[in-house]
Amino acid sequence: VVVVVVVVVVVVVVVVVVVVVVVVVVVVVVVVVVVVVVVVVVVVVVVVVVVVVV
């Protein structure tokens, strides 16, 4: 009984850790994508402004 409880607790902890890691990875990927999009938009705006001014 004690062994079963320990195994269940270990499995639950491992699942929780995996879920947390996946969530962190997804958040990091989303942040990177947002940063890349913002940088691209800023570059496009700067290029358009320079072309219009020149």
N, CA, C and O atoms as a Tripos MOL2 file, in Angstrom:
@<TRIPOS>MOLECULE
protein
  216   215    54     0     0
PROTEIN
NO_CHARGES

@<TRIPOS>ATOM
      1 N           0.8490   -1.2130    0.0000 N.3       1 VAL1
      2 CA          0.0000    0.0000    0.0000 C.3       1 VAL1
      3 C           0.8830    1.2620    0.0000 C.2       1 VAL1
      4 O           0.6580    2.1930   -0.7730 O.2       1 VAL1
      5 N           1.8740    1.2660    0.8710 N.am      2 VAL2
      6 CA          2.7990    2.4160    0.9670 C.3       2 VAL2
      7 C           3.5560    2.5880   -0.3620 C.2       2 VAL2
      8 O           3.7440    3.7050   -0.8440 O.2       2 VAL2
      9 N           3.9790    1.4730   -0.9300 N.am      3 VAL3
     10 CA          4.7310    1.4970   -2.2030 C.3       3 VAL3
     11 C           3.8400    2.0730   -3.3150 C.2       3 VAL3
     12 O           4.2950    2.8800   -4.1260 O.2       3 VAL3
     13 N           2.5890    1.6570   -3.3440 N.am      4 VAL4
     14 CA          1.6340    2.1330   -4.3620 C.3       4 VAL4
     15 C           1.4410    3.6500   -4.2170 C.2       4 VAL4
     16 O           1.4300    4.3770   -5.2100 O.2       4 VAL4
     17 N           1.2910    4.1120   -2.9870 N.am      5 VAL5
     18 CA          1.1060    5.5520   -2.7120 C.3       5 VAL5
     19 C           2.3460    6.3350   -3.1730 C.2       5 VAL5
     20 O           2.2270    7.3870   -3.8020 O.2       5 VAL5
     21 N           3.5200    5.8140   -2.8560 N.am      6 VAL6
     22 CA          4.7850    6.4730   -3.2450 C.3       6 VAL6
     23 C           4.8860    6.5340   -4.7780 C.2       6 VAL6
     24 O           5.2580    7.5670   -5.3340 O.2       6 VAL6
     25 N           4.5600    5.4500   -5.4420 N.am      7 VAL7
     26 CA          4.6260    5.3850   -6.9170 C.3       7 VAL7
     27 C           3.6430    6.4010   -7.5190 C.2       7 VAL7
     28 O           3.9860    7.1190   -8.4590 O.2       7 VAL7
     29 N           2.4440    6.4560   -6.9830 N.am      8 VAL8
     30 CA          1.4120    7.3860   -7.4770 C.3       8 VAL8
     31 C           1.8860    8.8370   -7.2850 C.2       8 VAL8
     32 O           1.7480    9.6660   -8.1840 O.2       8 VAL8
     33 N           2.4350    9.1240   -6.1230 N.am      9 VAL9
     34 CA          2.9340   10.4820   -5.8170 C.3       9 VAL9
     35 C           4.0670   10.8510   -6.7810 C.2       9 VAL9
     36 O           4.1020   11.9640   -7.3050 O.2       9 VAL9
     37 N           4.9790    9.9230   -7.0100 N.am     10 VAL10
     38 CA          6.1140   10.1640   -7.9280 C.3      10 VAL10
     39 C           5.5930   10.4150   -9.3480 C.2      10 VAL10
     40 O           6.0600   11.3300  -10.0270 O.2      10 VAL10
     41 N           4.6430    9.6200   -9.7880 N.am     11 VAL11
     42 CA          4.0660    9.7610  -11.1400 C.3      11 VAL11
     43 C           3.3790   11.1320  -11.2620 C.2      11 VAL11
     44 O           3.5420   11.8240  -12.2680 O.2      11 VAL11
     45 N           2.6220   11.5120  -10.2500 N.am     12 VAL12
     46 CA          1.9080   12.8030  -10.2540 C.3      12 VAL12
     47 C           2.9250   13.9570  -10.3060 C.2      12 VAL12
     48 O           2.7480   14.9130  -11.0610 O.2      12 VAL12
     49 N           3.9690   13.8570   -9.5100 N.am     13 VAL13
     50 CA          5.0180   14.9010   -9.4720 C.3      13 VAL13
     51 C           5.7000   15.0030  -10.8460 C.2      13 VAL13
     52 O           5.9280   16.1040  -11.3470 O.2      13 VAL13
     53 N           6.0170   13.8700  -11.4410 N.am     14 VAL14
     54 CA          6.6740   13.8470  -12.7660 C.3      14 VAL14
     55 C           5.7500   14.4800  -13.8170 C.2      14 VAL14
     56 O           6.2000   15.2710  -14.6450 O.2      14 VAL14
     57 N           4.4730   14.1320  -13.7800 N.am     15 VAL15
     58 CA          3.4910   14.6740  -14.7380 C.3      15 VAL15
     59 C           3.3870   16.1990  -14.5620 C.2      15 VAL15
     60 O           3.3690   16.9430  -15.5420 O.2      15 VAL15
     61 N           3.3200   16.6440  -13.3220 N.am     16 VAL16
     62 CA          3.2150   18.0910  -13.0230 C.3      16 VAL16
     63 C           4.4660   18.8200  -13.5330 C.2      16 VAL16
     64 O           4.3630   19.8890  -14.1360 O.2      16 VAL16
     65 N           5.6330   18.2430  -13.2910 N.am     17 VAL17
     66 CA          6.9020   18.8490  -13.7400 C.3      17 VAL17
     67 C           6.9250   18.9310  -15.2770 C.2      17 VAL17
     68 O           7.3150   19.9530  -15.8410 O.2      17 VAL17
     69 N           6.5120   17.8670  -15.9340 N.am     18 VAL18
     70 CA          6.4880   17.8300  -17.4140 C.3      18 VAL18
     71 C           5.5240   18.9040  -17.9430 C.2      18 VAL18
     72 O           5.8460   19.6190  -18.8910 O.2      18 VAL18
     73 N           4.3560   19.0070  -17.3290 N.am     19 VAL19
     74 CA          3.3510   19.9990  -17.7510 C.3      19 VAL19
     75 C           3.9120   21.4190  -17.5640 C.2      19 VAL19
     76 O           3.7610   22.2700  -18.4410 O.2      19 VAL19
     77 N           4.5470   21.6620  -16.4370 N.am     20 VAL20
     78 CA          5.1330   22.9850  -16.1470 C.3      20 VAL20
     79 C           6.2260   23.3120  -17.1760 C.2      20 VAL20
     80 O           6.2910   24.4330  -17.6800 O.2      20 VAL20
     81 N           7.0670   22.3440  -17.4790 N.am     21 VAL21
     82 CA          8.1480   22.5370  -18.4650 C.3      21 VAL21
     83 C           7.5490   22.8510  -19.8430 C.2      21 VAL21
     84 O           8.0200   23.7520  -20.5380 O.2      21 VAL21
     85 N           6.5190   22.1130  -20.2280 N.am     22 VAL22
     86 CA          5.8580   22.3250  -21.5320 C.3      22 VAL22
     87 C           5.2470   23.7330  -21.5800 C.2      22 VAL22
     88 O           5.3800   24.4360  -22.5820 O.2      22 VAL22
     89 N           4.5860   24.1340  -20.5070 N.am     23 VAL23
     90 CA          3.9600   25.4670  -20.4340 C.3      23 VAL23
     91 C           5.0380   26.5560  -20.5400 C.2      23 VAL23
     92 O           4.8640   27.5400  -21.2590 O.2      23 VAL23
     93 N           6.1290   26.3730  -19.8330 N.am     24 VAL24
     94 CA          7.2410   27.3520  -19.8640 C.3      24 VAL24
     95 C           7.8120   27.4440  -21.2880 C.2      24 VAL24
     96 O           8.0720   28.5400  -21.7870 O.2      24 VAL24
     97 N           8.0010   26.3070  -21.9260 N.am     25 VAL25
     98 CA          8.5420   26.2710  -23.3010 C.3      25 VAL25
     99 C           7.5800   26.9880  -24.2580 C.2      25 VAL25
    100 O           8.0100   27.7660  -25.1100 O.2      25 VAL25
    101 N           6.2890   26.7240  -24.1130 N.am     26 VAL26
    102 CA          5.2650   27.3570  -24.9690 C.3      26 VAL26
    103 C           5.2830   28.8820  -24.7540 C.2      26 VAL26
    104 O           5.2320   29.6480  -25.7160 O.2      26 VAL26
    105 N           5.3570   29.3040  -23.5040 N.am     27 VAL27
    106 CA          5.3850   30.7420  -23.1700 C.3      27 VAL27
    107 C           6.6340   31.3950  -23.7840 C.2      27 VAL27
    108 O           6.5560   32.4830  -24.3540 O.2      27 VAL27
    109 N           7.7690   30.7270  -23.6630 N.am     28 VAL28
    110 CA          9.0330   31.2510  -24.2230 C.3      28 VAL28
    111 C           8.9150   31.3640  -25.7510 C.2      28 VAL28
    112 O           9.3310   32.3680  -26.3300 O.2      28 VAL28
    113 N           8.3600   30.3570  -26.3900 N.am     29 VAL29
    114 CA          8.1930   30.3560  -27.8570 C.3      29 VAL29
    115 C           7.2640   31.5110  -28.2690 C.2      29 VAL29
    116 O           7.5450   32.2230  -29.2330 O.2      29 VAL29
    117 N           6.1710   31.6890  -27.5400 N.am     30 VAL30
    118 CA          5.2070   32.7630  -27.8360 C.3      30 VAL30
    119 C           5.8950   34.1340  -27.6810 C.2      30 VAL30
    120 O           5.7290   35.0180  -28.5220 O.2      30 VAL30
    121 N           6.6550   34.2920  -26.6140 N.am     31 VAL31
    122 CA          7.3720   35.5640  -26.3600 C.3      31 VAL31
    123 C           8.3750   35.8290  -27.4970 C.2      31 VAL31
    124 O           8.4760   36.9530  -27.9880 O.2      31 VAL31
    125 N           9.1020   34.8030  -27.9030 N.am     32 VAL32
    126 CA         10.0910   34.9380  -28.9890 C.3      32 VAL32
    127 C           9.3790   35.3280  -30.2940 C.2      32 VAL32
    128 O           9.8490   36.2040  -31.0200 O.2      32 VAL32
    129 N           8.2610   34.6850  -30.5850 N.am     33 VAL33
    130 CA          7.4900   34.9740  -31.8070 C.3      33 VAL33
    131 C           6.9900   36.4290  -31.7640 C.2      33 VAL33
    132 O           7.0800   37.1480  -32.7590 O.2      33 VAL33
    133 N           6.4730   36.8480  -30.6250 N.am     34 VAL34
    134 CA          5.9660   38.2250  -30.4640 C.3      34 VAL34
    135 C           7.1130   39.2300  -30.6700 C.2      34 VAL34
    136 O           6.9450   40.2370  -31.3580 O.2      34 VAL34
    137 N           8.2590   38.9520  -30.0780 N.am     35 VAL35
    138 CA          9.4300   39.8420  -30.2090 C.3      35 VAL35
    139 C           9.8600   39.9210  -31.6800 C.2      35 VAL35
    140 O          10.1520   41.0050  -32.1860 O.2      35 VAL35
    141 N           9.8970   38.7890  -32.3490 N.am     36 VAL36
    142 CA         10.2980   38.7470  -33.7720 C.3      36 VAL36
    143 C           9.2990   39.5550  -34.6140 C.2      36 VAL36
    144 O           9.7010   40.3250  -35.4860 O.2      36 VAL36
    145 N           8.0170   39.3790  -34.3530 N.am     37 VAL37
    146 CA          6.9630   40.1010  -35.0940 C.3      37 VAL37
    147 C           7.1140   41.6150  -34.8600 C.2      37 VAL37
    148 O           7.0330   42.4040  -35.8010 O.2      37 VAL37
    149 N           7.3310   42.0030  -33.6160 N.am     38 VAL38
    150 CA          7.4950   43.4290  -33.2660 C.3      38 VAL38
    151 C           8.7250   44.0030  -33.9870 C.2      38 VAL38
    152 O           8.6680   45.1010  -34.5410 O.2      38 VAL38
    153 N           9.8140   43.2640  -33.9760 N.am     39 VAL39
    154 CA         11.0560   43.7150  -34.6430 C.3      39 VAL39
    155 C          10.8120   43.8660  -36.1520 C.2      39 VAL39
    156 O          11.2380   44.8510  -36.7550 O.2      39 VAL39
    157 N          10.1380   42.9070  -36.7470 N.am     40 VAL40
    158 CA          9.8490   42.9480  -38.1950 C.3      40 VAL40
    159 C           8.9640   44.1610  -38.5050 C.2      40 VAL40
    160 O           9.2140   44.8780  -39.4730 O.2      40 VAL40
    161 N           7.9470   44.3860  -37.6990 N.am     41 VAL41
    162 CA          7.0280   45.5190  -37.8970 C.3      41 VAL41
    163 C           7.8060   46.8430  -37.7810 C.2      41 VAL41
    164 O           7.6300   47.7460  -38.5990 O.2      41 VAL41
    165 N           8.6510   46.9440  -36.7750 N.am     42 VAL42
    166 CA          9.4560   48.1700  -36.5600 C.3      42 VAL42
    167 C          10.3790   48.4000  -37.7670 C.2      42 VAL42
    168 O          10.4990   49.5250  -38.2540 O.2      42 VAL42
    169 N          11.0200   47.3490  -38.2380 N.am     43 VAL43
    170 CA         11.9320   47.4540  -39.3920 C.3      43 VAL43
    171 C          11.1470   47.8940  -40.6320 C.2      43 VAL43
    172 O          11.6010   48.7640  -41.3750 O.2      43 VAL43
    173 N           9.9920   47.3070  -40.8530 N.am     44 VAL44
    174 CA          9.1490   47.6510  -42.0190 C.3      44 VAL44
    175 C           8.7210   49.1250  -41.9230 C.2      44 VAL44
    176 O           8.7850   49.8590  -42.9090 O.2      44 VAL44
    177 N           8.2910   49.5430  -40.7480 N.am     45 VAL45
    178 CA          7.8490   50.9350  -40.5370 C.3      45 VAL45
    179 C           9.0200   51.8960  -40.8000 C.2      45 VAL45
    180 O           8.8540   52.9140  -41.4730 O.2      45 VAL45
    181 N          10.1810   51.5700  -40.2740 N.am     46 VAL46
    182 CA         11.3840   52.4170  -40.4600 C.3      46 VAL46
    183 C          11.7290   52.5020  -41.9510 C.2      46 VAL46
    184 O          12.0190   53.5850  -42.4600 O.2      46 VAL46
    185 N          11.6980   51.3820  -42.6380 N.am     47 VAL47
    186 CA         12.0200   51.3390  -44.0780 C.3      47 VAL47
    187 C          11.0010   52.1810  -44.8550 C.2      47 VAL47
    188 O          11.3810   52.9450  -45.7420 O.2      47 VAL47
    189 N           9.7310   52.0480  -44.5340 N.am     48 VAL48
    190 CA          8.6630   52.7970  -45.2180 C.3      48 VAL48
    191 C           8.8600   54.3020  -44.9700 C.2      48 VAL48
    192 O           8.7650   55.1050  -45.8990 O.2      48 VAL48
    193 N           9.1300   54.6710  -43.7350 N.am     49 VAL49
    194 CA          9.3370   56.0880  -43.3700 C.3      49 VAL49
    195 C          10.5500   56.6420  -44.1310 C.2      49 VAL49
    196 O          10.4920   57.7430  -44.6780 O.2      49 VAL49
    197 N          11.6310   55.8840  -44.1600 N.am     50 VAL50
    198 CA         12.8600   56.3150  -44.8550 C.3      50 VAL50
    199 C          12.5690   56.4770  -46.3540 C.2      50 VAL50
    200 O          12.9950   57.4600  -46.9610 O.2      50 VAL50
    201 N          11.8600   55.5390  -46.9420 N.am     51 VAL51
    202 CA         11.5430   55.5720  -48.3800 C.3      51 VAL51
    203 C          10.6360   56.7790  -48.6670 C.2      51 VAL51
    204 O          10.8480   57.4860  -49.6520 O.2      51 VAL51
    205 N           9.6520   57.0140  -47.8350 N.am     52 VAL52
    206 CA          8.7060   58.1270  -48.0160 C.3      52 VAL52
    207 C           9.4520   59.4640  -47.8600 C.2      52 VAL52
    208 O           9.2490   60.3860  -48.6500 O.2      52 VAL52
    209 N          10.2960   59.5600  -46.8590 N.am     53 VAL53
    210 CA         11.0480   60.8070  -46.5840 C.3      53 VAL53
    211 C          12.0620   61.0620  -47.7180 C.2      53 VAL53
    212 O          12.2120   62.1970  -48.1710 O.2      53 VAL53
    213 N          12.7360   60.0330  -48.1610 N.am     54 VAL54
    214 CA         13.7750   60.1490  -49.2070 C.3      54 VAL54
    215 C          13.0550   60.1820  -50.5640 C.2      54 VAL54
    216 O          13.7050   60.2750  -51.6060 O.2      54 VAL54
@<TRIPOS>BOND
     1     1     2 1
     2     2     3 1
     3     3     4 2
     4     3     5 am
     5     5     6 1
     6     6     7 1
     7     7     8 2
     8     7     9 am
     9     9    10 1
    10    10    11 1
    11    11    12 2
    12    11    13 am
    13    13    14 1
    14    14    15 1
    15    15    16 2
    16    15    17 am
    17    17    18 1
    18    18    19 1
    19    19    20 2
    20    19    21 am
    21    21    22 1
    22    22    23 1
    23    23    24 2
    24    23    25 am
    25    25    26 1
    26    26    27 1
    27    27    28 2
    28    27    29 am
    29    29    30 1
    30    30    31 1
    31    31    32 2
    32    31    33 am
    33    33    34 1
    34    34    35 1
    35    35    36 2
    36    35    37 am
    37    37    38 1
    38    38    39 1
    39    39    40 2
    40    39    41 am
    41    41    42 1
    42    42    43 1
    43    43    44 2
    44    43    45 am
    45    45    46 1
    46    46    47 1
    47    47    48 2
    48    47    49 am
    49    49    50 1
    50    50    51 1
    51    51    52 2
    52    51    53 am
    53    53    54 1
    54    54    55 1
    55    55    56 2
    56    55    57 am
    57    57    58 1
    58    58    59 1
    59    59    60 2
    60    59    61 am
    61    61    62 1
    62    62    63 1
    63    63    64 2
    64    63    65 am
    65    65    66 1
    66    66    67 1
    67    67    68 2
    68    67    69 am
    69    69    70 1
    70    70    71 1
    71    71    72 2
    72    71    73 am
    73    73    74 1
    74    74    75 1
    75    75    76 2
    76    75    77 am
    77    77    78 1
    78    78    79 1
    79    79    80 2
    80    79    81 am
    81    81    82 1
    82    82    83 1
    83    83    84 2
    84    83    85 am
    85    85    86 1
    86    86    87 1
    87    87    88 2
    88    87    89 am
    89    89    90 1
    90    90    91 1
    91    91    92 2
    92    91    93 am
    93    93    94 1
    94    94    95 1
    95    95    96 2
    96    95    97 am
    97    97    98 1
    98    98    99 1
    99    99   100 2
   100    99   101 am
   101   101   102 1
   102   102   103 1
   103   103   104 2
   104   103   105 am
   105   105   106 1
   106   106   107 1
   107   107   108 2
   108   107   109 am
   109   109   110 1
   110   110   111 1
   111   111   112 2
   112   111   113 am
   113   113   114 1
   114   114   115 1
   115   115   116 2
   116   115   117 am
   117   117   118 1
   118   118   119 1
   119   119   120 2
   120   119   121 am
   121   121   122 1
   122   122   123 1
   123   123   124 2
   124   123   125 am
   125   125   126 1
   126   126   127 1
   127   127   128 2
   128   127   129 am
   129   129   130 1
   130   130   131 1
   131   131   132 2
   132   131   133 am
   133   133   134 1
   134   134   135 1
   135   135   136 2
   136   135   137 am
   137   137   138 1
   138   138   139 1
   139   139   140 2
   140   139   141 am
   141   141   142 1
   142   142   143 1
   143   143   144 2
   144   143   145 am
   145   145   146 1
   146   146   147 1
   147   147   148 2
   148   147   149 am
   149   149   150 1
   150   150   151 1
   151   151   152 2
   152   151   153 am
   153   153   154 1
   154   154   155 1
   155   155   156 2
   156   155   157 am
   157   157   158 1
   158   158   159 1
   159   159   160 2
   160   159   161 am
   161   161   162 1
   162   162   163 1
   163   163   164 2
   164   163   165 am
   165   165   166 1
   166   166   167 1
   167   167   168 2
   168   167   169 am
   169   169   170 1
   170   170   171 1
   171   171   172 2
   172   171   173 am
   173   173   174 1
   174   174   175 1
   175   175   176 2
   176   175   177 am
   177   177   178 1
   178   178   179 1
   179   179   180 2
   180   179   181 am
   181   181   182 1
   182   182   183 1
   183   183   184 2
   184   183   185 am
   185   185   186 1
   186   186   187 1
   187   187   188 2
   188   187   189 am
   189   189   190 1
   190   190   191 1
   191   191   192 2
   192   191   193 am
   193   193   194 1
   194   194   195 1
   195   195   196 2
   196   195   197 am
   197   197   198 1
   198   198   199 1
   199   199   200 2
   200   199   201 am
   201   201   202 1
   202   202   203 1
   203   203   204 2
   204   203   205 am
   205   205   206 1
   206   206   207 1
   207   207   208 2
   208   207   209 am
   209   209   210 1
   210   210   211 1
   211   211   212 2
   212   211   213 am
   213   213   214 1
   214   214   215 1
   215   215   216 2
@<TRIPOS>SUBSTRUCTURE
     1 VAL1         2 RESIDUE 1 A VAL
     2 VAL2         6 RESIDUE 1 A VAL
     3 VAL3        10 RESIDUE 1 A VAL
     4 VAL4        14 RESIDUE 1 A VAL
     5 VAL5        18 RESIDUE 1 A VAL
     6 VAL6        22 RESIDUE 1 A VAL
     7 VAL7        26 RESIDUE 1 A VAL
     8 VAL8        30 RESIDUE 1 A VAL
     9 VAL9        34 RESIDUE 1 A VAL
    10 VAL10       38 RESIDUE 1 A VAL
    11 VAL11       42 RESIDUE 1 A VAL
    12 VAL12       46 RESIDUE 1 A VAL
    13 VAL13       50 RESIDUE 1 A VAL
    14 VAL14       54 RESIDUE 1 A VAL
    15 VAL15       58 RESIDUE 1 A VAL
    16 VAL16       62 RESIDUE 1 A VAL
    17 VAL17       66 RESIDUE 1 A VAL
    18 VAL18       70 RESIDUE 1 A VAL
    19 VAL19       74 RESIDUE 1 A VAL
    20 VAL20       78 RESIDUE 1 A VAL
    21 VAL21       82 RESIDUE 1 A VAL
    22 VAL22       86 RESIDUE 1 A VAL
    23 VAL23       90 RESIDUE 1 A VAL
    24 VAL24       94 RESIDUE 1 A VAL
    25 VAL25       98 RESIDUE 1 A VAL
    26 VAL26      102 RESIDUE 1 A VAL
    27 VAL27      106 RESIDUE 1 A VAL
    28 VAL28      110 RESIDUE 1 A VAL
    29 VAL29      114 RESIDUE 1 A VAL
    30 VAL30      118 RESIDUE 1 A VAL
    31 VAL31      122 RESIDUE 1 A VAL
    32 VAL32      126 RESIDUE 1 A VAL
    33 VAL33      130 RESIDUE 1 A VAL
    34 VAL34      134 RESIDUE 1 A VAL
    35 VAL35      138 RESIDUE 1 A VAL
    36 VAL36      142 RESIDUE 1 A VAL
    37 VAL37      146 RESIDUE 1 A VAL
    38 VAL38      150 RESIDUE 1 A VAL
    39 VAL39      154 RESIDUE 1 A VAL
    40 VAL40      158 RESIDUE 1 A VAL
    41 VAL41      162 RESIDUE 1 A VAL
    42 VAL42      166 RESIDUE 1 A VAL
    43 VAL43      170 RESIDUE 1 A VAL
    44 VAL44      174 RESIDUE 1 A VAL
    45 VAL45      178 RESIDUE 1 A VAL
    46 VAL46      182 RESIDUE 1 A VAL
    47 VAL47      186 RESIDUE 1 A VAL
    48 VAL48      190 RESIDUE 1 A VAL
    49 VAL49      194 RESIDUE 1 A VAL
    50 VAL50      198 RESIDUE 1 A VAL
    51 VAL51      202 RESIDUE 1 A VAL
    52 VAL52      206 RESIDUE 1 A VAL
    53 VAL53      210 RESIDUE 1 A VAL
    54 VAL54      214 RESIDUE 1 A VAL
